[in-house]
Amino acid sequence: MSSRVKCLAIAAERPILAAAEFESTVSIWSVGNLRSTAEFKTIMDAGGRRLAVSNDGESLFAGSFVREELACYSSRCGEVLWLTKGLGKVQRIALSSDGRFAYCGTEAFTCHVITTQSGKVIDTIHAVESMCDSPYQSVKLLDGKELVLDCVGLGRRTVIPRETFAVLTRAFGPSSMCFSESGGATRCISTMDGCEIWRYVPPEGQHLLELA
């Protein structure tokens, strides 16, 4: 694997990892035997979080800030399966927990909900740059001009006060959600009532980059 890797993404259900270099080249790796199975060019450009892998590892999703596009590739050979244009300057890509949708956030604080099968935009949420959902409950975290825990099943939206300027990573449990902020604490929030359960404050000048 190149020392110039800029972004990593891993499949939820199989030991498959995608590694993106500074610009567009992405290599696909089998984690079990540390072997590269494919390498190909994509539309991905530097910055943001513009890379994702489908739950089964069969598809790779790459976004472009400059071209304002999202593309889906076969992770086996790099064939373009679909390309969606005119989305705005793509900053973040995340997949829904069931793998059916790609959440594509842009610099203009709009988040497009796109089907992973066809690349069709089915919804656009404003004032939101990124979004993720829980595999356990009908709950979403909307990260935009406000940080909102949207408990769809309970009909409740909780605004979580920010303590710094950016959320770095987040992960859901059966009845909770944890997230880390840049230069700040990692907090665990109940998805039942929106209250803080616990927090971890790292040493000064440090923060957690990944939660799972």
Secondary structure, 3 states (H helix, E strand, C coil): CCCCCCEEEECCCCCEEEEECCCCEEEEEECCCCEEEEEEECCCCCCCECEEECCCCCEEEEEECCCCEEEEEECCCCCEEEEECCCCCEEEEEECCCCCEEEEEECCCEEEEEECCCCCEEEEEECEEEEEECCCCCEEEEEECCEEEEEHHHCEEEECCCCCCCEEEEEECCCEEEEEECCCCEEEEECCCCCEEEEECCCCCCCCCCCC
